């Protein structure tokens, strides 16, 4: 009986029925009532399966495990980003947004039904092991990841610091998959890196948006100003996103005048707008923003806002295409539900999120996803991989060798080079007034 009641409560929550107020129920009219009635008729099938399995399966079964499995199946059917979270994982989600957690240090997503690395975070075990954006994780400890959920993958990849896990990687350009055995560690994310590229061009890399990103970015920009920065390269390459409010607040450093930064809209979620403040601390500095296929979510929101408000040229390659709103709610028993409830749109109304439907050809469905750069600089997969590994160690446009990269393997960052060329041309044609120093 306990499992049966829990199943009913959980499914009601997933359908959104428990969140309706009496007024909302009344305004839903007969169509909504009929829909609920039909849903409850079909719900009996699930309850029958649960009861028959508990009572008649060849071995004793845990009803809670069956309920959790059913809940995971429901969210998996929706999209790769909706998740049912058991209590342990729900608590880990809270810890992760604070910028400190245990594991390998990779951001993952389901892309084309494959467990895919969005990006390994710099300085983490995965980064040092050579895991790259776009890698497909085909096995974890020898077990196939086919059909795995994000929740299941995270549970397998995380563990006690000092323990090891072996993952099998399929990489574009490699003939055979290869195994990486990585030692888990406590992950402390460095979200900001800054430096001067020359006497006047500053460089700010944002690796993700966590609770500290905007404050750290503000401090880094102030330090660059003191060093003589007159123009800026903002690097969002391989930034997997993070907290929406931090992406919006970081946008406000560069965009003012109350301009629209992003808005969300969903089937049951009214349009919600996020706007800049009246002024922006760095609202006039010439800037170029770098993106690539590893730029996702919050990074795409920031890049789209800069592009639509004509605040920055975007240079690089098309972004990942992940910009949907996941509402997180706590369920009975300490469980959690992360459910896609809306999509993000750029100020001009562009849908960032990659939407694929079974009745739409992939070439059509994916034609407009992500943020397309104003200046496209395509680099090979091999070059992209080498750039990523030496990114934090190369200084002054690749002129100084990286300590951990052999000189013969070192490559120039053509995307960064192009950005600096643009800024230097701007400084000649449109010099920045002294007051903007």
C-alpha positions as CSV (number, residue, x, y, z in Angstrom):
1,X,0.0,0.0,0.0
2,X,2.8,2.4,0.8
3,X,4.4,1.9,-2.7
4,X,1.0,2.3,-4.3
5,X,0.2,5.6,-2.6
6,X,3.7,6.9,-3.3
7,X,3.3,6.0,-7.0
8,X,0.0,7.9,-7.2
9,X,1.4,10.9,-5.4
10,X,4.5,11.0,-7.6
11,X,2.6,10.7,-10.9
12,X,0.2,13.4,-9.8
13,X,3.2,15.7,-9.1
14,X,4.7,14.9,-12.5
15,X,1.5,15.8,-14.2
16,X,1.3,19.1,-12.3
17,X,-2.0,18.2,-10.8
18,X,-1.0,18.9,-7.2
19,X,0.1,22.5,-8.0
20,X,-3.3,23.6,-9.2
21,X,-5.3,25.9,-7.0
22,X,-9.1,25.6,-6.8
23,X,-9.4,28.8,-9.0
24,X,-7.1,27.4,-11.6
25,X,-8.9,24.0,-11.6
26,X,-12.2,25.8,-12.2
27,X,-10.9,27.9,-15.1
28,X,-9.5,24.8,-16.8
29,X,-13.0,23.9,-18.0
30,X,-14.4,20.6,-19.2
31,X,-11.5,19.8,-21.6
32,X,-9.0,19.7,-18.8
33,X,-11.4,17.6,-16.7
34,X,-11.7,15.1,-19.5
35,X,-8.0,15.0,-19.9
36,X,-7.5,14.3,-16.2
37,X,-10.1,11.5,-16.3
38,X,-8.4,9.8,-19.3
39,X,-5.0,10.1,-17.6
40,X,-6.3,8.4,-14.4
41,X,-7.8,5.6,-16.5
42,X,-4.4,5.0,-18.0
43,X,-2.7,5.4,-14.6
44,X,-4.4,2.2,-13.5
45,X,-2.2,0.3,-15.9
46,X,0.9,1.5,-14.0
47,X,-0.6,0.6,-10.7
48,X,-1.6,-2.8,-11.9
49,X,2.0,-3.4,-13.2
50,X,3.4,-2.3,-9.8
51,X,1.1,-4.5,-7.8
52,X,1.4,-7.6,-9.9
53,X,5.2,-7.3,-9.9
54,X,5.4,-6.8,-6.2
55,X,3.1,-9.8,-5.5
56,X,4.2,-12.2,-8.2
57,X,7.7,-11.6,-9.4
58,X,10.0,-14.6,-9.0
59,X,12.0,-12.9,-6.3
60,X,11.3,-10.3,-3.6
61,X,11.3,-6.8,-5.0
62,X,11.7,-3.3,-3.5
63,X,8.5,-1.3,-4.4
64,X,10.4,2.0,-3.9
65,X,12.9,0.9,-6.5
66,X,10.2,0.2,-9.0
67,X,8.5,3.5,-8.3
68,X,11.8,5.4,-8.8
69,X,12.4,3.4,-12.0
70,X,9.0,4.4,-13.3
71,X,9.6,8.0,-12.5
72,X,12.9,8.0,-14.3
73,X,11.2,6.4,-17.3
74,X,8.6,9.2,-17.4
75,X,11.1,12.0,-17.4
76,X,13.4,10.2,-19.9
77,X,10.6,10.0,-22.4
78,X,10.2,13.8,-22.2
79,X,13.7,15.1,-23.1
80,X,17.4,14.6,-22.0
81,X,17.3,17.4,-19.5
82,X,14.2,16.5,-17.4
83,X,15.2,14.2,-14.5
84,X,13.7,12.4,-11.5
85,X,16.2,12.6,-8.7
86,X,16.4,10.2,-5.8
87,X,17.2,11.9,-2.4
88,X,20.9,11.4,-2.6
89,X,21.2,12.9,-6.1
90,X,18.8,15.8,-5.3
91,X,21.1,16.8,-2.4
92,X,24.2,16.6,-4.7
93,X,22.5,19.0,-7.1
94,X,22.2,21.6,-4.4
95,X,25.9,21.2,-3.6
96,X,27.0,21.4,-7.2
97,X,25.6,24.9,-7.8
98,X,27.8,26.2,-5.0
99,X,30.9,25.4,-7.1
100,X,32.3,22.5,-5.1
101,X,31.6,18.8,-5.4
102,X,33.3,15.4,-5.8
103,X,33.9,13.5,-9.0
104,X,35.7,13.8,-12.3
105,X,34.9,17.4,-13.3
106,X,33.0,17.0,-16.5
107,X,29.7,18.4,-17.7
108,X,27.6,15.8,-19.6
109,X,24.5,15.8,-21.7
110,X,22.5,13.4,-23.9
111,X,23.2,14.3,-27.5
112,X,21.8,12.1,-30.3
113,X,20.9,9.4,-27.6
114,X,24.6,9.2,-26.6
115,X,26.2,10.3,-23.3
116,X,28.3,13.2,-24.4
117,X,30.9,15.4,-22.7
118,X,29.9,19.0,-23.0
119,X,33.1,20.1,-21.4
120,X,35.7,19.0,-18.8
121,X,36.3,21.8,-16.3
122,X,39.9,23.2,-16.4
123,X,42.2,21.8,-13.7
124,X,40.0,18.8,-12.9
125,X,40.9,15.1,-13.1
126,X,39.0,14.7,-16.4
127,X,40.8,17.7,-17.9
128,X,44.2,16.4,-16.9
129,X,43.4,13.0,-18.2
130,X,42.7,14.5,-21.7
131,X,38.9,14.2,-21.9
132,X,37.7,16.6,-24.5
133,X,34.4,18.4,-25.4
134,X,32.3,16.3,-27.7
135,X,33.7,12.9,-26.5
136,X,31.1,10.2,-26.3
137,X,31.2,8.0,-23.2
138,X,30.2,4.6,-24.4
139,X,30.9,2.6,-21.3
140,X,31.4,3.2,-17.5
141,X,33.4,0.4,-15.8
142,X,32.8,-1.8,-18.8
143,X,29.0,-1.3,-18.8
144,X,27.3,0.3,-21.8
145,X,25.8,3.7,-21.4
146,X,23.2,3.0,-24.1
147,X,19.9,4.4,-22.8
148,X,21.4,5.7,-19.6
149,X,20.0,8.8,-17.9
150,X,22.0,11.8,-16.7
151,X,21.1,10.9,-13.2
152,X,22.4,7.3,-13.6
153,X,25.6,8.5,-15.3
154,X,26.4,11.0,-12.6
155,X,25.8,8.4,-9.9
156,X,28.3,6.1,-11.6
157,X,30.9,8.8,-12.3
158,X,30.9,10.4,-8.9
159,X,32.4,8.8,-5.8
160,X,34.8,9.2,-2.9
161,X,37.8,11.3,-3.7
162,X,40.8,9.0,-4.3
163,X,38.8,6.2,-5.9
164,X,39.1,5.4,-9.6
165,X,36.6,5.0,-12.4
166,X,37.3,3.7,-16.0
167,X,35.3,5.3,-18.8
168,X,35.4,4.3,-22.5
169,X,35.6,7.2,-24.9
170,X,34.6,7.3,-28.6
171,X,36.2,10.3,-30.2
172,X,35.6,11.7,-33.6
173,X,38.7,11.0,-35.8
174,X,39.8,8.0,-33.7
175,X,39.5,4.5,-35.2
176,X,38.8,2.7,-32.0
177,X,37.4,3.7,-28.6
178,X,39.9,4.0,-25.7
179,X,39.7,3.6,-22.0
180,X,40.6,6.4,-19.5
181,X,41.0,5.4,-15.8
182,X,40.6,8.6,-13.8
183,X,41.0,9.2,-10.1
184,X,38.1,11.1,-8.5
185,X,38.8,14.2,-6.6
186,X,37.0,17.0,-4.8
187,X,36.1,19.4,-7.6
188,X,36.6,23.1,-6.9
189,X,35.7,25.0,-10.0
190,X,37.8,28.0,-11.2
191,X,35.2,30.0,-13.1
192,X,37.3,33.0,-14.2
193,X,40.6,33.5,-15.9
194,X,41.9,36.9,-17.0
195,X,45.1,38.4,-18.4
196,X,46.4,41.1,-20.7
197,X,47.1,39.9,-24.3
198,X,49.1,43.0,-25.0
199,X,49.3,46.5,-23.6
200,X,45.6,47.4,-24.3
201,X,43.7,44.2,-25.1
202,X,42.3,42.4,-22.1
203,X,41.2,38.7,-22.0
204,X,38.4,37.3,-19.7
205,X,37.5,33.6,-19.9
206,X,34.3,32.5,-18.1
207,X,34.3,28.7,-17.6
208,X,30.8,28.4,-16.1
209,X,28.1,30.3,-14.2
210,X,28.0,29.4,-10.6
211,X,27.1,31.4,-7.5
212,X,30.4,33.4,-7.6
213,X,30.8,34.1,-11.3
214,X,29.5,37.7,-11.6
215,X,31.4,38.9,-8.6
216,X,34.6,37.3,-9.8
217,X,34.1,38.7,-13.3
218,X,33.6,42.2,-12.0
219,X,36.8,42.0,-9.9
220,X,38.8,40.6,-12.9
221,X,37.5,43.4,-15.2
222,X,38.5,46.0,-12.7
223,X,42.0,44.5,-12.4
224,X,42.3,44.5,-16.2
225,X,41.3,48.2,-16.3
226,X,44.0,49.0,-13.9
227,X,46.5,47.3,-16.2
228,X,45.5,49.5,-19.1
229,X,42.7,47.5,-20.8
230,X,41.1,49.5,-23.7
231,X,39.3,46.5,-25.4
232,X,38.2,43.0,-24.3
233,X,38.1,39.5,-25.6
234,X,35.4,37.6,-23.7
235,X,36.0,33.8,-24.1
236,X,32.9,31.6,-23.6
237,X,34.3,28.6,-25.4
238,X,33.5,25.3,-23.7
239,X,31.4,27.1,-21.1
240,X,28.5,24.6,-20.3
241,X,26.3,27.2,-18.6
242,X,25.1,27.0,-15.0
243,X,22.9,29.3,-13.0
244,X,20.5,31.5,-15.0
245,X,20.7,34.5,-12.6
246,X,24.5,34.6,-12.9
247,X,24.3,34.5,-16.7
248,X,21.9,37.4,-16.5
249,X,23.9,39.4,-13.9
250,X,27.1,38.9,-15.9
251,X,25.3,40.2,-19.0
252,X,24.5,43.3,-17.0
253,X,28.2,44.1,-16.8
254,X,28.2,44.8,-20.5
255,X,24.6,45.7,-21.4
256,X,22.7,48.6,-19.9
257,X,19.8,50.9,-20.8
258,X,17.2,48.5,-19.5
259,X,17.6,46.4,-22.7
260,X,16.2,42.9,-22.9
261,X,18.8,40.2,-22.2
262,X,16.7,37.0,-22.5
263,X,13.1,35.9,-22.0
264,X,11.5,32.5,-21.3
265,X,8.2,31.1,-22.5
266,X,6.5,27.7,-22.1
267,X,3.2,26.0,-22.5
268,X,2.1,26.8,-19.0
269,X,4.7,29.4,-18.2
270,X,3.9,33.0,-19.2
271,X,6.6,35.0,-20.9
272,X,9.2,36.2,-18.4
273,X,11.7,38.9,-19.3
274,X,15.1,39.5,-17.9
275,X,16.4,43.1,-18.5
276,X,19.6,45.0,-18.0
277,X,19.9,47.8,-15.5
278,X,20.0,51.5,-16.5
279,X,23.8,51.5,-16.8
280,X,26.6,48.9,-17.3
281,X,30.1,49.1,-15.7
282,X,31.6,47.9,-19.0
283,X,28.9,49.2,-21.3
284,X,31.1,51.0,-23.8
285,X,34.4,49.0,-24.0
286,X,34.9,47.5,-27.5
287,X,34.7,43.7,-27.2
288,X,34.6,40.4,-29.2
289,X,33.1,37.2,-27.7
290,X,34.4,33.8,-28.6
291,X,32.1,30.7,-28.7
292,X,32.2,27.1,-30.0
293,X,30.3,23.9,-29.9
294,X,31.0,23.5,-26.2
295,X,29.3,26.8,-25.3
296,X,25.9,26.0,-23.9
297,X,23.0,27.3,-21.8
298,X,24.1,30.4,-19.8
299,X,27.0,30.9,-22.2
300,X,24.5,31.0,-25.1
301,X,22.2,33.4,-23.3
302,X,25.1,35.8,-22.7
303,X,26.3,35.5,-26.3
304,X,22.8,35.9,-27.7
305,X,22.2,39.0,-25.6
306,X,25.5,40.6,-26.7
307,X,24.8,39.7,-30.3
308,X,21.2,40.9,-30.5
309,X,21.9,44.1,-28.7
310,X,24.8,44.7,-31.1
311,X,27.1,45.0,-28.1
312,X,29.7,42.5,-29.3
313,X,30.8,40.6,-32.4
314,X,30.6,36.9,-31.9
315,X,33.5,34.9,-33.3
316,X,34.0,31.1,-33.6
317,X,31.6,28.3,-34.4
318,X,28.0,27.5,-33.7
319,X,27.2,26.8,-30.1
320,X,25.8,23.7,-28.4
321,X,22.1,24.5,-28.5
322,X,21.0,23.9,-24.9
323,X,18.8,26.6,-23.5
324,X,15.7,25.2,-21.8
325,X,14.3,26.1,-18.4
326,X,14.4,23.3,-15.9
327,X,12.2,24.0,-12.9
328,X,13.4,22.0,-9.8
329,X,10.8,21.0,-7.2
330,X,11.1,18.9,-4.1
331,X,8.9,15.8,-3.9
332,X,7.8,13.6,-1.1
333,X,10.5,11.6,0.7
334,X,13.3,14.0,-0.2
335,X,13.2,13.2,-3.9
336,X,13.4,16.0,-6.6
337,X,12.1,16.6,-10.0
338,X,13.9,18.7,-12.6
339,X,11.4,19.3,-15.4
340,X,11.7,21.3,-18.6
341,X,9.0,24.0,-18.4
342,X,10.1,26.7,-20.9
343,X,12.7,27.6,-23.4
344,X,15.0,30.6,-23.6
345,X,14.8,33.1,-26.4
346,X,17.2,35.8,-27.4
347,X,16.0,39.4,-27.4
348,X,15.2,39.2,-31.1
349,X,13.0,36.1,-30.4
350,X,15.4,33.4,-31.6
351,X,15.0,29.9,-30.0
352,X,18.4,28.8,-28.8
353,X,17.5,25.3,-27.9
354,X,18.1,22.4,-30.2
355,X,14.6,20.8,-30.8
356,X,14.3,17.5,-32.5
357,X,11.1,15.7,-33.2
358,X,10.5,12.2,-34.5
359,X,8.4,13.5,-37.4
360,X,11.0,16.2,-38.5
361,X,14.1,15.4,-40.4
362,X,17.3,16.1,-38.3
363,X,18.7,18.4,-41.0
364,X,15.5,20.6,-40.7
365,X,15.1,20.4,-36.9
366,X,18.7,21.4,-36.2
367,X,19.1,24.1,-38.8
368,X,18.7,27.0,-36.4
369,X,19.8,25.8,-33.0
370,X,22.4,27.6,-30.9
371,X,24.1,30.9,-31.6
372,X,25.6,31.4,-35.0
373,X,28.7,33.6,-34.9
374,X,29.0,36.8,-36.8
375,X,32.5,35.8,-37.9
376,X,32.9,32.1,-38.4
377,X,36.3,30.6,-37.8
378,X,36.2,26.8,-38.2
379,X,39.1,24.7,-36.8
380,X,39.6,21.0,-37.2
381,X,38.7,18.6,-34.4
382,X,42.3,17.8,-33.8
383,X,43.2,21.5,-33.5
384,X,40.3,22.1,-31.2
385,X,41.4,19.3,-29.0
386,X,45.0,20.7,-28.8
387,X,43.8,24.2,-28.2
388,X,41.6,23.1,-25.3
389,X,44.4,21.3,-23.6
390,X,46.8,24.2,-23.9
391,X,44.2,27.0,-23.4
392,X,45.1,27.8,-19.8
393,X,48.8,27.7,-20.4
394,X,49.3,29.6,-23.6
395,X,50.0,33.3,-23.2
396,X,50.1,36.3,-25.6
397,X,48.3,34.7,-28.6
398,X,50.2,31.5,-28.5
399,X,53.6,33.0,-28.7
400,X,54.8,31.4,-25.5
401,X,55.0,27.6,-25.3
402,X,52.8,25.8,-22.9
403,X,54.8,23.9,-20.2
404,X,52.8,20.6,-20.7
405,X,52.5,20.7,-24.5
406,X,55.4,19.7,-26.7
407,X,56.6,22.6,-28.9
408,X,56.0,20.5,-32.1
409,X,52.4,19.8,-31.0
410,X,51.5,23.4,-30.1
411,X,49.0,25.1,-32.3
412,X,48.0,28.7,-32.7
413,X,44.6,29.9,-31.5
414,X,43.2,31.2,-34.8
415,X,39.9,32.2,-33.2
416,X,41.6,34.3,-30.6
417,X,43.9,35.8,-33.2
418,X,41.0,36.9,-35.3
419,X,39.3,38.5,-32.3
420,X,42.4,40.5,-31.5
421,X,42.8,41.6,-35.1
422,X,39.2,42.9,-35.1
423,X,39.8,44.8,-31.8
424,X,43.0,46.3,-33.1
425,X,41.2,47.5,-36.3
426,X,38.4,49.0,-34.2
427,X,40.9,50.8,-32.0
428,X,42.4,52.5,-35.1
429,X,39.1,53.4,-36.7
430,X,37.2,54.3,-33.6
431,X,39.7,55.2,-30.8
432,X,38.3,54.9,-27.3
433,X,38.1,58.3,-25.5
434,X,40.5,58.8,-22.6
435,X,37.4,59.0,-20.2
436,X,36.7,55.4,-20.9
437,X,40.1,54.2,-19.6
